[in-house]
Amino acid sequence: MSAWLKDETTLHSGATPRHGVDIFALLRDRTGDRAADDRAAQVTASGAAWLAGATAYPRSTLSQWEARPGSPGVLPCGSAFDVVNVPALFGRRMLEQLWAEGPGSGPVATHRGRMLLFAAPGTAQRLPSLLAWEEWGTGSTSGSSPRHQGSMPPLLCHGTGDAVTVPPLVGGSGGGPRWLVAPDTRNPWLPGPDVLLWACVRVGRSAAPSTTGNSIFPPADPGANVYDVSRRR
């Protein structure tokens, strides 16, 4: 992830914040002395400006974050980004493919046992159609090819008219939402439907998680309990 650069955003006037917290200064200070892996999960001021830009009123959104920087937020999809919402284990394998053999990923968060992959606008509409055209099952028993049926878990695609919960800009605790790859620029690269289709198909064809390449995750605990959370909302 990129190192901190001074943010000259027009979304913040530079005056003393109404609630006594300069969110941009806070984000800058927290990124200065962290290791690269830690910074990957830390939102920068530029990243906060990008997230706020997804709303109709960026200034008001930033003001709310100044008041409560440690609270999750709710942002609309469809303009700045779409979100592909997948079960955590499947999403973990997708990220391993994207980072080891593909172009990488955009921002990624976890929430309620699922993984949220931020994608280019329009992905929510196109990705299900591409998966259906490729005849990959998505957990249903109708309209899928027998050779692929059950290989793909249910994917929830959030686009225009939808909203998602995003992790806090700073902190985050317990089982709440958290960033795996946090936004750190005003113009983050976002995978489109073709890239995510490629990752889905690669994972669907694999009998087990990839054991080659560099993973951004620690090895899985073989004794851990695994629960089916694919139908949670």
matplotlib code that plots the C-alpha trace (Angstrom):
import matplotlib.pyplot as plt

x = [0.0, 1.2, 2.9, 1.2, 1.2, -0.1, -3.8, -5.0, -8.6, -11.2, -13.7, -12.1, -11.9, -8.8, -10.5, -10.7, -13.2, -16.5, -16.1, -12.5, -11.1, -9.1, -9.8, -7.2, -4.5, -5.5, -5.2, -1.9, -0.4, -1.5, 0.2, 3.6, 5.3, 3.5, 4.8, 3.6, 1.2, -0.4, -0.8, -2.6, -5.5, -5.3, -7.4, -5.5, -7.0, -7.1, -8.9, -11.4, -12.1, -12.7, -15.1, -17.0, -17.2, -19.5, -22.2, -24.3, -23.0, -19.2, -18.8, -21.5, -20.1, -16.7, -18.2, -19.9, -16.6, -14.9, -17.4, -17.2, -14.1, -14.3, -17.8, -18.8, -20.5, -23.1, -22.3, -24.3, -23.0, -23.2, -21.4, -17.8, -17.9, -19.9, -19.3, -19.2, -20.1, -18.8, -18.4, -15.2, -13.4, -14.2, -13.2, -9.9, -9.2, -10.2, -7.8, -5.0, -5.6, -5.8, -2.6, -0.5, -1.4, -3.6, -3.6, -4.3, -7.5, -9.1, -10.2, -11.4, -13.4, -14.9, -18.3, -20.5, -18.5, -18.4, -15.9, -16.7, -14.6, -14.9, -15.3, -15.7, -19.2, -21.3, -19.8, -22.9, -25.0, -22.5, -20.8, -23.9, -24.6, -21.1, -21.2, -24.5, -23.1, -20.1, -22.6, -21.2, -23.6, -24.2, -25.7, -29.1, -30.3, -31.9, -30.3, -26.8, -24.6, -24.2, -20.5, -20.3, -23.2, -22.3, -18.8, -19.7, -21.3, -23.9, -22.5, -24.3, -23.6, -24.4, -24.8, -27.0, -29.8, -27.9, -25.8, -23.1, -21.7, -18.0, -15.5, -14.5, -11.8, -9.8, -9.9, -12.5, -12.9, -14.5, -16.6, -17.4, -16.4, -12.7, -10.5, -8.2, -7.1, -8.0, -8.5, -5.4, -5.8, -8.4, -8.5, -8.0, -7.8, -11.0, -11.3, -14.1, -16.4, -13.9, -11.2, -13.5, -15.0, -11.5, -10.8, -14.2, -13.6, -10.0, -11.2, -14.2, -12.0, -9.6, -10.2, -8.3, -6.9, -3.7, -0.5, 1.8, 2.7, 2.7, -0.5, -1.6, -3.2, -1.7, -2.1, -5.6, -6.1, -6.9, -8.7, -11.0, -14.7, -16.1, -19.7, -21.9, -22.6, -23.5, -27.1, -26.5, -27.4]
y = [0.0, 3.5, 5.6, 8.6, 11.7, 15.1, 15.3, 18.6, 17.5, 20.2, 18.2, 19.5, 23.3, 23.1, 25.0, 23.5, 20.6, 21.3, 18.2, 18.8, 15.9, 16.5, 13.1, 13.7, 14.5, 11.5, 9.2, 10.7, 10.2, 6.6, 5.6, 7.2, 4.5, 1.3, -1.7, -2.2, -5.1, -2.9, 0.0, -2.3, -2.4, 1.4, 3.9, 7.1, 10.5, 10.1, 6.8, 8.5, 11.1, 8.5, 6.6, 9.8, 10.6, 7.6, 9.6, 12.5, 14.8, 14.1, 17.0, 15.8, 12.3, 13.5, 15.6, 12.5, 10.5, 13.4, 13.0, 9.2, 7.9, 4.5, 3.7, 1.7, 3.6, 2.8, 3.8, 3.5, 1.4, 2.0, 5.3, 5.1, 1.3, -1.9, -4.7, -8.4, -10.2, -13.7, -16.3, -15.7, -18.9, -18.6, -14.9, -15.8, -18.2, -15.5, -13.0, -15.6, -16.0, -12.3, -11.5, -14.5, -14.9, -11.9, -8.1, -7.8, -6.4, -3.2, -2.4, -5.5, -5.7, -8.5, -8.3, -10.9, -13.9, -12.7, -10.8, -7.6, -7.1, -3.5, -3.6, -1.3, 0.2, -2.1, -5.3, -6.1, -6.3, -8.1, -10.6, -12.8, -12.9, -13.9, -16.7, -17.9, -17.8, -19.8, -22.3, -22.1, -23.1, -20.6, -22.9, -23.4, -26.6, -25.0, -23.5, -24.7, -27.2, -30.6, -30.5, -27.2, -27.4, -26.7, -25.4, -21.8, -20.5, -17.8, -14.5, -11.3, -8.5, -4.9, -2.2, 0.8, 1.1, -1.0, 0.0, -1.7, -1.4, -0.3, -0.7, 2.3, 4.6, 3.9, 1.1, -1.6, -4.4, -7.7, -9.3, -6.0, -5.0, -4.5, -3.7, -6.4, -4.0, -0.5, 2.4, 4.6, 6.7, 9.0, 6.7, 3.1, 0.4, -1.7, -5.1, -5.4, -8.3, -10.1, -10.1, -11.4, -14.0, -15.2, -15.5, -17.2, -19.8, -20.5, -21.1, -23.1, -25.4, -25.9, -28.9, -27.2, -23.8, -22.9, -23.9, -22.1, -18.5, -15.8, -15.7, -12.6, -14.8, -17.0, -20.8, -22.0, -23.8, -27.5, -28.0, -25.0, -25.3, -24.1, -23.0, -22.4, -18.6, -18.3, -17.4, -14.8, -11.2]
z = [0.0, -0.6, 2.0, 3.6, 1.5, 2.7, 1.7, 0.2, 0.1, -0.6, 1.5, 4.7, 5.3, 7.4, 10.3, 13.8, 13.5, 15.2, 17.4, 18.2, 16.1, 12.9, 11.3, 8.6, 11.1, 13.2, 10.2, 9.2, 12.7, 12.9, 9.7, 10.3, 12.3, 11.3, 9.5, 5.9, 6.8, 9.5, 7.1, 4.7, 7.2, 8.0, 6.2, 5.1, 4.7, 1.0, 1.4, 3.8, 1.2, -1.5, 0.8, 1.6, -2.1, -2.5, -0.7, -2.0, 0.8, 1.3, 3.7, 6.0, 5.9, 6.9, 9.7, 11.1, 10.9, 12.8, 15.6, 15.7, 13.9, 15.7, 14.5, 11.4, 8.6, 5.9, 2.3, -0.9, -3.8, -7.5, -8.0, -6.5, -6.1, -6.1, -3.5, -4.0, -0.8, -0.4, 2.4, 4.3, 3.3, -0.4, -0.3, 1.4, -1.5, -4.1, -2.5, -2.6, -6.3, -7.0, -5.1, -6.1, -9.8, -10.7, -10.5, -6.8, -5.2, -4.3, -0.7, 1.2, 4.4, 6.6, 8.2, 9.9, 8.7, 5.1, 3.0, 1.1, -2.1, -3.4, -7.2, -10.1, -10.6, -12.7, -11.4, -9.3, -12.5, -14.8, -12.5, -11.9, -15.6, -16.4, -13.9, -15.3, -18.8, -17.6, -16.1, -12.6, -9.9, -7.1, -4.5, -6.2, -7.7, -10.8, -13.9, -13.2, -15.0, -13.2, -13.6, -11.7, -9.4, -5.8, -6.8, -6.2, -2.9, -3.0, -4.0, -3.0, -5.4, -4.1, -6.7, -7.5, -4.8, -2.2, 0.8, 2.8, 6.2, 6.2, 9.0, 11.2, 9.9, 13.0, 15.6, 15.3, 17.8, 18.5, 15.8, 14.1, 10.5, 9.9, 6.9, 5.4, 2.6, 3.5, 1.0, 0.9, -2.2, -3.8, -6.9, -5.8, -8.4, -8.4, -10.0, -12.6, -13.3, -15.6, -13.0, -10.2, -12.6, -13.2, -9.5, -8.8, -11.5, -10.4, -6.8, -8.0, -10.0, -7.0, -4.8, -1.9, -1.1, -3.1, -1.3, -3.6, -3.9, -1.2, 0.8, 2.7, 5.3, 8.1, 7.7, 8.6, 11.9, 11.0, 14.2, 13.9, 13.6, 10.2, 10.1, 7.0, 7.1, 3.4, 4.1, 6.7, 5.7]

ax = plt.figure().add_subplot(projection="3d")
ax.plot(x, y, z, "-o")
ax.set_aspect("equal")
plt.show()
